[in-house]
Amino acid sequence: MAYQTFQQEYLQIPIVTRAYTTACVLTTAAVQLELITPFQLYFNPDLILKNYQVWRLITNFLFFGPVGFNFLFNMIFLYRYCRMLEEGSFRGRTADFVFMFLFGGLLMTIFGTFVSLVFLGQAFTIMLVYVWSRRNPNVRMNFFGLLNFQAPFLPWVLMGFSLLLGNSIIVDLLGIAVGHVYYFLEDVFPNQPGGGRWLRTPTILKMLFDNPEEDANYNPLPEERPGGFAWGEGQRLGG
Protein backbone atom coordinates (compact mmCIF):
# COMPACT_ATOMS: atom_id res chain seq x y z
CA MET A 1 0.00 0.00 0.00
CA ALA A 2 2.76 2.46 0.94
CA TYR A 3 4.66 1.59 -2.24
CA GLN A 4 1.55 2.12 -4.38
CA THR A 5 0.91 5.49 -2.72
CA PHE A 6 4.51 6.55 -3.31
CA GLN A 7 4.36 5.36 -6.91
CA GLN A 8 1.13 7.24 -7.52
CA GLU A 9 2.51 10.45 -6.01
CA TYR A 10 5.76 10.05 -7.94
CA LEU A 11 3.98 9.58 -11.26
CA GLN A 12 1.88 12.69 -10.63
CA ILE A 13 5.04 14.82 -10.75
CA PRO A 14 5.30 16.48 -14.20
CA ILE A 15 7.65 14.63 -16.52
CA VAL A 16 10.49 17.18 -16.78
CA THR A 17 10.60 17.85 -13.04
CA ARG A 18 10.41 14.13 -12.34
CA ALA A 19 13.20 13.28 -14.77
CA TYR A 20 15.57 16.03 -13.62
CA THR A 21 15.14 15.62 -9.86
CA THR A 22 15.37 11.83 -10.17
CA ALA A 23 18.59 12.13 -12.17
CA CYS A 24 20.05 14.46 -9.53
CA VAL A 25 19.14 12.12 -6.65
CA LEU A 26 20.43 9.02 -8.45
CA THR A 27 23.68 10.76 -9.38
CA THR A 28 24.25 11.78 -5.75
CA ALA A 29 23.39 8.27 -4.57
CA ALA A 30 25.89 6.79 -7.01
CA VAL A 31 28.60 9.10 -5.67
CA GLN A 32 27.70 8.28 -2.07
CA LEU A 33 27.91 4.55 -2.85
CA GLU A 34 31.27 5.18 -4.57
CA LEU A 35 30.02 3.76 -7.85
CA ILE A 36 31.29 6.92 -9.51
CA THR A 37 33.31 9.91 -8.36
CA PRO A 38 32.76 13.67 -8.81
CA PHE A 39 35.91 13.69 -10.94
CA GLN A 40 33.96 11.77 -13.58
CA LEU A 41 31.14 14.31 -13.55
CA TYR A 42 32.56 17.82 -13.34
CA PHE A 43 32.64 20.29 -16.23
CA ASN A 44 36.01 20.31 -17.98
CA PRO A 45 36.15 21.80 -21.50
CA ASP A 46 39.52 20.18 -22.27
CA LEU A 47 38.28 16.68 -21.44
CA ILE A 48 35.09 17.31 -23.40
CA LEU A 49 36.83 18.59 -26.52
CA LYS A 50 40.03 16.52 -26.49
CA ASN A 51 38.90 13.27 -24.87
CA TYR A 52 35.30 13.43 -26.13
CA GLN A 53 33.86 13.04 -22.62
CA VAL A 54 30.64 14.73 -23.74
CA TRP A 55 28.62 13.36 -20.80
CA ARG A 56 30.21 16.07 -18.66
CA LEU A 57 27.99 18.62 -20.45
CA ILE A 58 25.06 16.99 -18.63
CA THR A 59 26.46 15.43 -15.47
CA ASN A 60 27.81 18.71 -14.12
CA PHE A 61 24.16 19.81 -13.76
CA LEU A 62 23.23 16.68 -11.79
CA PHE A 63 25.61 16.69 -8.84
CA PHE A 64 24.96 19.03 -5.91
CA GLY A 65 27.60 17.75 -3.52
CA PRO A 66 27.48 15.07 -0.82
CA VAL A 67 24.28 14.44 1.10
CA GLY A 68 23.86 17.15 3.72
CA PHE A 69 22.11 20.44 4.39
CA ASN A 70 23.32 22.08 1.16
CA PHE A 71 22.16 19.12 -0.94
CA LEU A 72 18.73 18.97 0.70
CA PHE A 73 18.30 22.74 0.46
CA ASN A 74 19.05 22.68 -3.26
CA MET A 75 16.88 19.64 -3.93
CA ILE A 76 13.89 21.20 -2.17
CA PHE A 77 14.15 24.43 -4.13
CA LEU A 78 14.86 22.62 -7.39
CA TYR A 79 11.85 20.34 -7.00
CA ARG A 80 9.41 22.99 -5.83
CA TYR A 81 10.17 25.75 -8.33
CA CYS A 82 10.81 23.46 -11.27
CA ARG A 83 7.47 21.78 -10.62
CA MET A 84 5.59 25.04 -10.17
CA LEU A 85 6.99 26.41 -13.42
CA GLU A 86 6.02 23.24 -15.26
CA GLU A 87 2.54 23.25 -13.73
CA GLY A 88 2.11 27.01 -14.01
CA SER A 89 3.33 29.13 -16.89
CA PHE A 90 4.53 26.05 -18.82
CA ARG A 91 1.33 24.06 -18.27
CA GLY A 92 0.68 22.12 -21.49
CA ARG A 93 3.94 23.46 -22.97
CA THR A 94 6.43 20.74 -22.09
CA ALA A 95 8.43 21.34 -25.26
CA ASP A 96 8.86 25.02 -24.36
CA PHE A 97 9.98 24.00 -20.86
CA VAL A 98 12.55 21.58 -22.27
CA PHE A 99 13.75 24.30 -24.60
CA MET A 100 14.22 26.63 -21.63
CA PHE A 101 16.34 23.90 -20.01
CA LEU A 102 18.46 23.59 -23.15
CA PHE A 103 18.81 27.35 -23.63
CA GLY A 104 19.69 27.95 -19.98
CA GLY A 105 22.10 25.01 -19.91
CA LEU A 106 23.86 26.24 -23.03
CA LEU A 107 24.32 29.78 -21.69
CA MET A 108 25.57 28.49 -18.35
CA THR A 109 28.02 26.17 -20.04
CA ILE A 110 29.42 29.09 -22.05
CA PHE A 111 29.60 31.45 -19.07
CA GLY A 112 30.82 28.68 -16.78
CA THR A 113 33.87 28.28 -18.99
CA PHE A 114 34.99 31.84 -18.22
CA VAL A 115 34.30 31.79 -14.47
CA SER A 116 35.83 28.33 -13.92
CA LEU A 117 32.76 26.67 -12.38
CA VAL A 118 32.86 22.90 -12.42
CA PHE A 119 29.29 22.13 -11.27
CA LEU A 120 26.38 24.22 -12.54
CA GLY A 121 23.36 22.56 -10.91
CA GLN A 122 22.94 25.19 -8.20
CA ALA A 123 23.12 28.01 -10.74
CA PHE A 124 20.47 26.19 -12.79
CA THR A 125 18.20 26.03 -9.74
CA ILE A 126 18.60 29.78 -9.22
CA MET A 127 17.67 30.32 -12.86
CA LEU A 128 14.42 28.40 -12.34
CA VAL A 129 13.69 30.38 -9.17
CA TYR A 130 14.39 33.65 -11.00
CA VAL A 131 12.04 32.90 -13.90
CA TRP A 132 9.28 31.77 -11.53
CA SER A 133 9.71 34.85 -9.34
CA ARG A 134 9.48 37.26 -12.28
CA ARG A 135 6.36 35.54 -13.57
CA ASN A 136 4.70 35.67 -10.15
CA PRO A 137 5.52 39.23 -8.99
CA ASN A 138 2.49 39.55 -6.69
CA VAL A 139 3.31 36.58 -4.47
CA ARG A 140 4.51 37.59 -1.02
CA MET A 141 7.24 35.43 0.47
CA ASN A 142 8.39 34.63 3.98
CA PHE A 143 11.96 33.48 4.51
CA PHE A 144 12.60 31.53 7.73
CA GLY A 145 9.95 33.67 9.40
CA LEU A 146 12.38 36.61 9.41
CA LEU A 147 11.92 38.39 6.10
CA ASN A 148 8.77 39.33 4.22
CA PHE A 149 9.16 40.33 0.60
CA GLN A 150 7.63 39.92 -2.84
CA ALA A 151 8.64 37.05 -5.11
CA PRO A 152 11.00 38.99 -7.45
CA PHE A 153 13.38 39.49 -4.51
CA LEU A 154 13.65 35.75 -3.77
CA PRO A 155 16.77 35.05 -5.90
CA TRP A 156 18.56 37.94 -4.21
CA VAL A 157 17.54 36.74 -0.77
CA LEU A 158 18.90 33.29 -1.62
CA MET A 159 22.14 34.89 -2.78
CA GLY A 160 22.42 36.71 0.55
CA PHE A 161 21.77 33.44 2.36
CA SER A 162 24.57 31.79 0.37
CA LEU A 163 26.86 34.64 1.36
CA LEU A 164 26.00 34.11 5.04
CA LEU A 165 26.86 30.42 4.68
CA GLY A 166 30.26 31.36 3.27
CA ASN A 167 29.51 30.15 -0.26
CA SER A 168 30.58 31.91 -3.43
CA ILE A 169 27.87 34.12 -4.89
CA ILE A 170 29.23 33.71 -8.41
CA VAL A 171 26.98 30.67 -8.78
CA ASP A 172 23.91 32.69 -7.74
CA LEU A 173 24.84 35.60 -9.98
CA LEU A 174 25.25 33.24 -12.93
CA GLY A 175 21.82 31.73 -12.33
CA ILE A 176 20.24 35.18 -11.99
CA ALA A 177 21.96 36.44 -15.15
CA VAL A 178 20.90 33.47 -17.29
CA GLY A 179 17.39 33.57 -15.84
CA HIS A 180 17.11 37.25 -16.68
CA VAL A 181 18.33 36.71 -20.25
CA TYR A 182 15.64 34.07 -20.77
CA TYR A 183 12.94 36.16 -19.08
CA PHE A 184 13.84 39.24 -21.12
CA LEU A 185 13.91 37.43 -24.46
CA GLU A 186 10.76 35.41 -23.76
CA ASP A 187 8.53 37.77 -21.75
CA VAL A 188 9.77 41.34 -22.15
CA PHE A 189 11.37 41.95 -25.55
CA PRO A 190 8.50 40.47 -27.65
CA ASN A 191 6.12 43.02 -26.07
CA GLN A 192 8.35 46.04 -26.69
CA PRO A 193 7.84 48.40 -29.67
CA GLY A 194 9.89 46.95 -32.49
CA GLY A 195 10.57 43.83 -30.46
CA GLY A 196 10.12 40.25 -31.56
CA ARG A 197 10.35 36.68 -30.39
CA TRP A 198 13.90 35.43 -30.68
CA LEU A 199 13.38 32.20 -28.77
CA ARG A 200 11.37 29.68 -30.75
CA THR A 201 11.01 26.08 -29.64
CA PRO A 202 12.18 23.71 -32.41
CA THR A 203 9.42 21.72 -34.07
CA ILE A 204 11.10 18.43 -33.18
CA LEU A 205 10.77 19.21 -29.47
CA LYS A 206 7.08 19.99 -29.92
CA MET A 207 6.60 16.68 -31.71
CA LEU A 208 8.41 14.79 -28.95
CA PHE A 209 6.99 16.41 -25.84
CA ASP A 210 3.75 18.28 -26.42
CA ASN A 211 0.63 16.25 -25.75
CA PRO A 212 -2.72 17.97 -26.32
CA GLU A 213 -4.59 15.49 -24.14
CA GLU A 214 -5.40 16.52 -20.58
CA ASP A 215 -4.92 14.11 -17.69
CA ALA A 216 -8.11 13.98 -15.62
CA ASN A 217 -6.10 12.90 -12.56
CA TYR A 218 -3.54 15.71 -12.86
CA ASN A 219 -3.05 17.40 -9.48
CA PRO A 220 -0.81 20.51 -9.69
CA LEU A 221 0.83 22.07 -6.68
CA PRO A 222 -1.01 25.13 -5.34
CA GLU A 223 1.02 28.07 -6.62
CA GLU A 224 -0.10 30.30 -3.78
CA ARG A 225 2.30 28.31 -1.56
CA PRO A 226 5.46 28.77 -3.64
CA GLY A 227 7.96 27.48 -1.15
CA GLY A 228 5.97 24.88 0.70
CA PHE A 229 8.35 25.31 3.62
CA ALA A 230 8.92 27.87 6.36
CA TRP A 231 11.57 29.71 4.35
CA GLY A 232 9.52 29.95 1.18
CA GLU A 233 5.87 30.28 2.07
CA GLY A 234 3.89 33.00 0.39
CA GLN A 235 0.54 34.29 -0.67
CA ARG A 236 -0.74 36.41 -3.49
CA LEU A 237 -1.37 40.06 -2.83
CA GLY A 238 -5.05 40.83 -2.59
CA GLY A 239 -5.84 37.13 -2.10
Disulfide bonds with the S-S distance in Angstrom:
none
